[in-house]
Amino acid sequence: MAWSKKNAVFLLAAIFFLLCGCAGRQRPYIDFSRPEIDSTVGVKVTHDNTYIRIAIAEPLPRLGMVGYYRLLAEHLGVQSGRTPELIQRQSNEEVIVLLANGGADIAIFSAGGYLSYRQAVPVVPLVLPSGNTGIYRNSHVIVNKDSDIADVAGLKGKSFAFSDPRSLAGRLYMVRNLKDRGFNPDQFFSNYVYTYSYVKSLQATADGVVSGALLDSGFYEYAREYYPQLLAKIKIIDTSPAFPAGPVVVRQDMPLERRELFQSIFLNMHRNQDMKLILEKLYIRRFVDIPPGVWDDARGMLPGNGG
């Protein structure tokens, strides 16, 4: 009888649940179905032109991140003379639906989300966040520190955690990686889950709930400060080529004058001392203009693309 990935995931979750109830040393259990973030933060349903609606799809843990994004949204509101609304969603798909339906004006997007949807939904990339490594990130393939898995091929037949279906660092790079190695991504793993949170992917690997996972290098730096005990339990077995961080995008129908205003606000945000501290908490040094052709190499990392 054919065995689907969906059935495998349900079975795996059930096994973990039962193991948690066993006597003796309990095996860790992570509820992947529960969002790590509050998806209703700052949401107000309005199309009043005096508002500016900022949507984020952020697979980071809750430790202060929502508050920092709220302060960023408030800064945009003050500088533009509009009332800000912060709309937080769990996945790239949910944010792109907001943009497509006019439910958001600005979105802080992932690289994979932008590259996957930019042809389907009319958005304009505004600026890129620049951190300790500039505008570029990597995807790290991780396994448990005590695992004998030494490379990507060693993950064949194992369990794996992706963050988001449209995340370049959290899934798409691995799909392309496997295809380049001659593997069928749909049949490579015994089962997989979507965590929608890098911290859950890290925790699941550190605790042995899954055999491996993907981490964005920006999150990896974040985890050095907030989750060193989990990083001590994992090791990196593969790292992707560098690709640009996700851009800030606006709807294409936003008037040019307003678009240029928000671009200027982002580009000068680091000059405000209070906002400079907020950006540092988000592991951003500043926002910068988007270099010509910056997406060319990144497109080659998507499944089905050449390069």
Secondary structure by P-SEA (a helix, b strand, c coil): ccccaaaaaaaaaaaaaaaaacccccccccccccccccccccccccccccbbbbbbbccccccaaaaaaaaaaaaaaaaacbbbbbbbbccaaaaaaaaaacccccccccaaaaaaccccccccccbbbbcccccbbbbbbbcccccccccccccccccccccccccccccaaaaaaaaaaccccccccccccccccaaaaaaaaaacccccccccaaaaaaaacccaaaaaaccccccccccccccccccccccaaaaaaaaaaaaaccccaaaaaaaaaaccccccccccccaaaaaaacccccc
